[in-house]
Structures are given as structure tokens and as C-alpha cells.
Amino acid sequence: MDDQELLMRRITEETYEVDDFSETPVSLVNYFEKRLNEVDYLSLEKYLINEDILSTILFYQENSKCYRITLGETEIDFPSNWSIFSKLNFDQFAFVRSTNDHDYLCEIFLSLAGEVQILVIGKDENNFRLIFLCSKNSEKHLEWIENYLLKQIPKEEKKAA
């Protein structure tokens, strides 16, 4: 098989993989350039390290019913029934943007993590991780994290949801 046949085969395979066929025309050059630049990470942790995104693991404290985080030498406990922490029993993923942060979570972390645009909690493997998206690329990172975490949910749970 020559290069042209391989290219046509790949284009055909990707065309049939697309779930959402829209009426909007797509630039094939832009599409394949985007696909060429995509990297599949094997874990959320590796993505966060590679993108230089600050995060920490949430530890559940059974005796106080709080989630504890440690940043540097600072430990903070958050009640499990407060703000986005209350969703952790039901969801793999929760986030709050600084623009609609009614519980002032982003302000709490201002001195520890800098100006947080989006605060994300995601479950990777068996741990919940608190992720601080502080850059202008916060929306792009949020999209990647959400897509990654949704892929981790077993198919049976997706059907039930």
C-alpha cells in the first residue's frame, strides 16, 4: 500500500468515527493539523505535569467528614457537604469558574495558587484531585480534563446516567 492509499484509509476511518455530523463545513487542513498536534496522555496527573498545572490530592477525613488538601506547608479542610465538595459523592467531575464562585473558593486559594480562573475537582484512578486552572488557556484545559474524565467512566455508569 502506498502513502496515498494509507492517507485515504485513515481519512475514511476518521470520518466514520465522528459521532456528530454537522452542517458546518470543516477545513480539512485545520482538522488534520489539530489532530497531528493532539497528544493522548495516559493519566490526568501526566497531563497536569506536562502542562505545568498546579494540583493536589484531596484526602477524605472520616472523623471530621471533611476533604483535606495540602499545598506547600498549608493544610485546609473543607466540609464534604459544602460548595462543589458536596457533589463528590455523585460525580467524577465538578468545577467552578471565578466569575460565578458564590462560595469564594477561588479567593481562598489566591495566596496559595495565584489567581484561579477555574477550580476543578476530578477523580483520577482512586483519588479526587483539586486542580487550579490559572492561565488564559483555562477553558482549553477544562475541556481536556472533562473529556479525559468522561472517558474513564465505565460504560455501565454512562448508560445509567
C-alpha atoms as an extended CHARMM CRD file, in Angstrom:
* protein
*
       161  EXT
         1         1  MET       CA              0.0000000000        0.0000000000        0.0000000000  PROA      1               0.0000000000
         2         2  ASP       CA              1.4150000000        3.3810000000       -0.9470000000  PROA      2               0.0000000000
         3         3  ASP       CA              1.2490000000        6.6140000000        1.0730000000  PROA      3               0.0000000000
         4         4  GLN       CA             -1.7810000000        7.9340000000       -0.7810000000  PROA      4               0.0000000000
         5         5  GLU       CA             -3.7860000000        4.7830000000       -0.0740000000  PROA      5               0.0000000000
         6         6  LEU       CA             -2.7970000000        4.9060000000        3.6000000000  PROA      6               0.0000000000
         7         7  LEU       CA             -3.9090000000        8.5340000000        3.8180000000  PROA      7               0.0000000000
         8         8  MET       CA             -7.2660000000        7.7770000000        2.1960000000  PROA      8               0.0000000000
         9         9  ARG       CA             -7.7970000000        4.8100000000        4.5020000000  PROA      9               0.0000000000
        10        10  ARG       CA             -7.0570000000        6.9650000000        7.5810000000  PROA      10              0.0000000000
        11        11  ILE       CA             -9.3860000000        9.7440000000        6.3690000000  PROA      11              0.0000000000
        12        12  THR       CA            -12.1650000000        7.2240000000        5.7920000000  PROA      12              0.0000000000
        13        13  GLU       CA            -11.6800000000        5.6500000000        9.2420000000  PROA      13              0.0000000000
        14        14  GLU       CA            -11.7810000000        9.0340000000       10.9750000000  PROA      14              0.0000000000
        15        15  THR       CA            -14.8450000000       10.0850000000        9.0070000000  PROA      15              0.0000000000
        16        16  TYR       CA            -16.7760000000        7.0650000000       10.2540000000  PROA      16              0.0000000000
        17        17  GLU       CA            -15.5630000000        7.6180000000       13.8440000000  PROA      17              0.0000000000
        18        18  VAL       CA            -17.1830000000       11.0760000000       14.0580000000  PROA      18              0.0000000000
        19        19  ASP       CA            -20.3420000000       10.9760000000       16.2160000000  PROA      19              0.0000000000
        20        20  ASP       CA            -21.6930000000       14.4190000000       15.4040000000  PROA      20              0.0000000000
        21        21  PHE       CA            -22.2070000000       15.2460000000       11.7490000000  PROA      21              0.0000000000
        22        22  SER       CA            -22.9160000000       18.9260000000       11.4980000000  PROA      22              0.0000000000
        23        23  GLU       CA            -23.9370000000       21.0380000000        8.5520000000  PROA      23              0.0000000000
        24        24  THR       CA            -20.9650000000       23.3590000000        9.1200000000  PROA      24              0.0000000000
        25        25  PRO       CA            -18.1550000000       22.8160000000        6.6210000000  PROA      25              0.0000000000
        26        26  VAL       CA            -14.8190000000       21.8850000000        8.1820000000  PROA      26              0.0000000000
        27        27  SER       CA            -11.4130000000       22.8340000000        6.8740000000  PROA      27              0.0000000000
        28        28  LEU       CA             -9.5850000000       19.5420000000        6.4110000000  PROA      28              0.0000000000
        29        29  VAL       CA             -6.2240000000       21.2690000000        6.7040000000  PROA      29              0.0000000000
        30        30  ASN       CA             -7.1810000000       22.7110000000       10.1150000000  PROA      30              0.0000000000
        31        31  TYR       CA             -8.7410000000       19.4330000000       11.2150000000  PROA      31              0.0000000000
        32        32  PHE       CA             -5.6830000000       17.3160000000       10.4370000000  PROA      32              0.0000000000
        33        33  GLU       CA             -3.2800000000       19.9180000000       11.8170000000  PROA      33              0.0000000000
        34        34  LYS       CA             -5.2430000000       19.8500000000       15.0720000000  PROA      34              0.0000000000
        35        35  ARG       CA             -5.2220000000       16.0430000000       15.1180000000  PROA      35              0.0000000000
        36        36  LEU       CA             -1.4900000000       15.9840000000       14.3920000000  PROA      36              0.0000000000
        37        37  ASN       CA             -0.8340000000       18.2440000000       17.3840000000  PROA      37              0.0000000000
        38        38  GLU       CA             -3.0440000000       16.2790000000       19.7900000000  PROA      38              0.0000000000
        39        39  VAL       CA             -1.3360000000       14.1760000000       22.4150000000  PROA      39              0.0000000000
        40        40  ASP       CA             -3.0440000000       11.3530000000       24.2370000000  PROA      40              0.0000000000
        41        41  TYR       CA             -1.9840000000       11.3140000000       27.8710000000  PROA      41              0.0000000000
        42        42  LEU       CA             -2.2510000000        8.1220000000       29.8700000000  PROA      42              0.0000000000
        43        43  SER       CA             -3.2710000000        9.8610000000       33.0680000000  PROA      43              0.0000000000
        44        44  LEU       CA             -4.6220000000       13.1170000000       34.3620000000  PROA      44              0.0000000000
        45        45  GLU       CA             -1.5190000000       13.5000000000       36.5000000000  PROA      45              0.0000000000
        46        46  LYS       CA              0.8050000000       13.2910000000       33.4610000000  PROA      46              0.0000000000
        47        47  TYR       CA             -1.2620000000       15.9070000000       31.6240000000  PROA      47              0.0000000000
        48        48  LEU       CA             -1.1310000000       18.2740000000       34.5950000000  PROA      48              0.0000000000
        49        49  ILE       CA              2.6250000000       17.8450000000       34.9680000000  PROA      49              0.0000000000
        50        50  ASN       CA              3.2820000000       18.3350000000       31.2490000000  PROA      50              0.0000000000
        51        51  GLU       CA              1.0710000000       21.4500000000       31.0990000000  PROA      51              0.0000000000
        52        52  ASP       CA              2.5770000000       22.7900000000       34.3560000000  PROA      52              0.0000000000
        53        53  ILE       CA             -0.8070000000       22.9550000000       36.1080000000  PROA      53              0.0000000000
        54        54  LEU       CA             -0.9160000000       23.0860000000       39.9000000000  PROA      54              0.0000000000
        55        55  SER       CA             -2.9730000000       20.3750000000       41.5750000000  PROA      55              0.0000000000
        56        56  THR       CA             -3.2030000000       18.4680000000       44.8250000000  PROA      56              0.0000000000
        57        57  ILE       CA             -4.9260000000       15.3100000000       46.0050000000  PROA      57              0.0000000000
        58        58  LEU       CA             -7.9920000000       15.6200000000       48.2350000000  PROA      58              0.0000000000
        59        59  PHE       CA             -7.9000000000       13.3480000000       51.2640000000  PROA      59              0.0000000000
        60        60  TYR       CA            -11.1830000000       12.4870000000       52.9340000000  PROA      60              0.0000000000
        61        61  GLN       CA            -11.0480000000       12.7620000000       56.7410000000  PROA      61              0.0000000000
        62        62  GLU       CA            -13.6240000000       10.2850000000       58.0300000000  PROA      62              0.0000000000
        63        63  ASN       CA            -13.6420000000       11.6230000000       61.6110000000  PROA      63              0.0000000000
        64        64  SER       CA            -14.4480000000       15.2150000000       60.5850000000  PROA      64              0.0000000000
        65        65  LYS       CA            -16.2740000000       14.4360000000       57.2930000000  PROA      65              0.0000000000
        66        66  CYS       CA            -14.0110000000       16.9490000000       55.5360000000  PROA      66              0.0000000000
        67        67  TYR       CA            -11.7590000000       16.9220000000       52.4960000000  PROA      67              0.0000000000
        68        68  ARG       CA             -8.2120000000       17.9420000000       53.3410000000  PROA      68              0.0000000000
        69        69  ILE       CA             -5.7820000000       19.4860000000       50.8920000000  PROA      69              0.0000000000
        70        70  THR       CA             -2.1440000000       20.2650000000       51.4180000000  PROA      70              0.0000000000
        71        71  LEU       CA             -0.3980000000       22.9880000000       49.4240000000  PROA      71              0.0000000000
        72        72  GLY       CA              3.1700000000       23.5050000000       50.4960000000  PROA      72              0.0000000000
        73        73  GLU       CA              3.0090000000       23.5780000000       54.2710000000  PROA      73              0.0000000000
        74        74  THR       CA             -0.6080000000       24.7530000000       54.3900000000  PROA      74              0.0000000000
        75        75  GLU       CA             -3.4090000000       22.3190000000       55.1870000000  PROA      75              0.0000000000
        76        76  ILE       CA             -7.0270000000       23.2960000000       54.6370000000  PROA      76              0.0000000000
        77        77  ASP       CA            -10.1380000000       21.2610000000       55.4360000000  PROA      77              0.0000000000
        78        78  PHE       CA            -13.3800000000       21.7050000000       53.5230000000  PROA      78              0.0000000000
        79        79  PRO       CA            -16.6850000000       20.2340000000       54.7640000000  PROA      79              0.0000000000
        80        80  SER       CA            -17.8700000000       17.4620000000       52.4660000000  PROA      80              0.0000000000
        81        81  ASN       CA            -21.3700000000       18.9730000000       52.3580000000  PROA      81              0.0000000000
        82        82  TRP       CA            -20.2200000000       22.4480000000       51.2290000000  PROA      82              0.0000000000
        83        83  SER       CA            -19.8930000000       24.0150000000       47.7760000000  PROA      83              0.0000000000
        84        84  ILE       CA            -18.5680000000       21.7780000000       44.9980000000  PROA      84              0.0000000000
        85        85  PHE       CA            -17.2910000000       19.2720000000       47.5730000000  PROA      85              0.0000000000
        86        86  SER       CA            -20.8750000000       18.1250000000       48.1530000000  PROA      86              0.0000000000
        87        87  LYS       CA            -21.0410000000       16.8000000000       44.5790000000  PROA      87              0.0000000000
        88        88  LEU       CA            -18.1200000000       14.4020000000       45.0190000000  PROA      88              0.0000000000
        89        89  ASN       CA            -20.2510000000       11.5070000000       46.2190000000  PROA      89              0.0000000000
        90        90  PHE       CA            -22.1420000000       11.5380000000       42.9430000000  PROA      90              0.0000000000
        91        91  ASP       CA            -19.8680000000       12.9590000000       40.2670000000  PROA      91              0.0000000000
        92        92  GLN       CA            -16.4020000000       12.2480000000       38.9170000000  PROA      92              0.0000000000
        93        93  PHE       CA            -16.0130000000       15.8650000000       37.9990000000  PROA      93              0.0000000000
        94        94  ALA       CA            -17.0340000000       19.2770000000       39.3260000000  PROA      94              0.0000000000
        95        95  PHE       CA            -15.7720000000       22.7800000000       38.6900000000  PROA      95              0.0000000000
        96        96  VAL       CA            -16.4140000000       26.4200000000       39.4780000000  PROA      96              0.0000000000
        97        97  ARG       CA            -15.3840000000       29.4570000000       37.4610000000  PROA      97              0.0000000000
        98        98  SER       CA            -14.1340000000       32.5550000000       39.2690000000  PROA      98              0.0000000000
        99        99  THR       CA            -16.9070000000       34.5350000000       37.5690000000  PROA      99              0.0000000000
       100       100  ASN       CA            -19.6530000000       32.5470000000       39.3470000000  PROA      100             0.0000000000
       101       101  ASP       CA            -17.8450000000       31.4880000000       42.5190000000  PROA      101             0.0000000000
       102       102  HSD       CA            -20.5460000000       32.2070000000       45.1040000000  PROA      102             0.0000000000
       103       103  ASP       CA            -18.6110000000       30.3980000000       47.8480000000  PROA      103             0.0000000000
       104       104  TYR       CA            -15.3700000000       32.3530000000       47.2430000000  PROA      104             0.0000000000
       105       105  LEU       CA            -13.2840000000       29.2220000000       46.6920000000  PROA      105             0.0000000000
       106       106  CYS       CA            -11.0520000000       30.9350000000       44.1350000000  PROA      106             0.0000000000
       107       107  GLU       CA            -10.3670000000       33.7330000000       46.6200000000  PROA      107             0.0000000000
       108       108  ILE       CA             -9.4530000000       31.2210000000       49.3200000000  PROA      108             0.0000000000
       109       109  PHE       CA             -6.6840000000       29.9000000000       47.0860000000  PROA      109             0.0000000000
       110       110  LEU       CA             -5.4730000000       33.2820000000       45.8360000000  PROA      110             0.0000000000
       111       111  SER       CA             -2.4670000000       33.4250000000       48.1860000000  PROA      111             0.0000000000
       112       112  LEU       CA             -1.5830000000       29.7460000000       47.6480000000  PROA      112             0.0000000000
       113       113  ALA       CA             -2.1470000000       29.2200000000       43.9230000000  PROA      113             0.0000000000
       114       114  GLY       CA             -2.3710000000       32.6710000000       42.3780000000  PROA      114             0.0000000000
       115       115  GLU       CA             -5.3580000000       33.9860000000       40.5010000000  PROA      115             0.0000000000
       116       116  VAL       CA             -7.5170000000       30.9330000000       39.7870000000  PROA      116             0.0000000000
       117       117  GLN       CA             -9.7790000000       31.1960000000       36.7310000000  PROA      117             0.0000000000
       118       118  ILE       CA            -11.3690000000       27.7710000000       37.1450000000  PROA      118             0.0000000000
       119       119  LEU       CA            -11.1890000000       25.3950000000       40.0910000000  PROA      119             0.0000000000
       120       120  VAL       CA            -11.7140000000       21.7520000000       39.1180000000  PROA      120             0.0000000000
       121       121  ILE       CA            -12.1810000000       18.5880000000       41.1420000000  PROA      121             0.0000000000
       122       122  GLY       CA            -11.7280000000       15.4030000000       39.1600000000  PROA      122             0.0000000000
       123       123  LYS       CA            -11.4200000000       11.7310000000       40.0650000000  PROA      123             0.0000000000
       124       124  ASP       CA             -8.3550000000       10.1100000000       38.5590000000  PROA      124             0.0000000000
       125       125  GLU       CA             -7.9370000000        6.4510000000       39.4280000000  PROA      125             0.0000000000
       126       126  ASN       CA             -8.9840000000        6.2840000000       43.1050000000  PROA      126             0.0000000000
       127       127  ASN       CA             -8.2020000000        9.8550000000       44.1340000000  PROA      127             0.0000000000
       128       128  PHE       CA            -10.0150000000       13.1280000000       43.8540000000  PROA      128             0.0000000000
       129       129  ARG       CA             -7.6680000000       15.8550000000       42.6880000000  PROA      129             0.0000000000
       130       130  LEU       CA             -8.1210000000       19.6030000000       43.1430000000  PROA      130             0.0000000000
       131       131  ILE       CA             -6.8590000000       21.3850000000       40.0150000000  PROA      131             0.0000000000
       132       132  PHE       CA             -6.0870000000       25.0910000000       39.7420000000  PROA      132             0.0000000000
       133       133  LEU       CA             -6.5170000000       26.4890000000       36.2330000000  PROA      133             0.0000000000
       134       134  CYS       CA             -4.8750000000       29.9050000000       36.3380000000  PROA      134             0.0000000000
       135       135  SER       CA             -3.8570000000       30.6690000000       32.7730000000  PROA      135             0.0000000000
       136       136  LYS       CA             -5.5230000000       32.1310000000       29.7290000000  PROA      136             0.0000000000
       137       137  ASN       CA             -5.7940000000       28.5320000000       28.4610000000  PROA      137             0.0000000000
       138       138  SER       CA             -8.0630000000       27.5350000000       31.3480000000  PROA      138             0.0000000000
       139       139  GLU       CA            -11.0370000000       26.7440000000       29.0960000000  PROA      139             0.0000000000
       140       140  LYS       CA             -8.8960000000       24.5200000000       26.8500000000  PROA      140             0.0000000000
       141       141  HSD       CA             -7.5540000000       22.6540000000       29.8930000000  PROA      141             0.0000000000
       142       142  LEU       CA            -11.0410000000       22.3350000000       31.3680000000  PROA      142             0.0000000000
       143       143  GLU       CA            -12.2860000000       20.7930000000       28.1120000000  PROA      143             0.0000000000
       144       144  TRP       CA             -9.3950000000       18.3050000000       28.0240000000  PROA      144             0.0000000000
       145       145  ILE       CA             -9.8620000000       17.3360000000       31.6810000000  PROA      145             0.0000000000
       146       146  GLU       CA            -13.6140000000       16.8710000000       31.2710000000  PROA      146             0.0000000000
       147       147  ASN       CA            -13.1770000000       14.7370000000       28.1350000000  PROA      147             0.0000000000
       148       148  TYR       CA            -10.4790000000       12.6530000000       29.8080000000  PROA      148             0.0000000000
       149       149  LEU       CA            -12.5480000000       12.0320000000       32.9390000000  PROA      149             0.0000000000
       150       150  LEU       CA            -15.6730000000       11.1670000000       30.9620000000  PROA      150             0.0000000000
       151       151  LYS       CA            -13.6860000000        8.5180000000       29.0930000000  PROA      151             0.0000000000
       152       152  GLN       CA            -12.7540000000        6.9660000000       32.4540000000  PROA      152             0.0000000000
       153       153  ILE       CA            -16.3620000000        6.3230000000       33.4880000000  PROA      153             0.0000000000
       154       154  PRO       CA            -17.2910000000        2.6800000000       32.8440000000  PROA      154             0.0000000000
       155       155  LYS       CA            -19.8580000000        2.2380000000       30.0730000000  PROA      155             0.0000000000
       156       156  GLU       CA            -22.4430000000        0.8360000000       32.5280000000  PROA      156             0.0000000000
       157       157  GLU       CA            -22.3590000000        4.0560000000       34.5710000000  PROA      157             0.0000000000
       158       158  LYS       CA            -22.7520000000        6.1830000000       31.4210000000  PROA      158             0.0000000000
       159       159  LYS       CA            -25.8960000000        4.2790000000       30.4500000000  PROA      159             0.0000000000
       160       160  ALA       CA            -27.3870000000        4.7270000000       33.9300000000  PROA      160             0.0000000000
       161       161  ALA       CA            -26.7370000000        8.4840000000       33.8760000000  PROA      161             0.0000000000
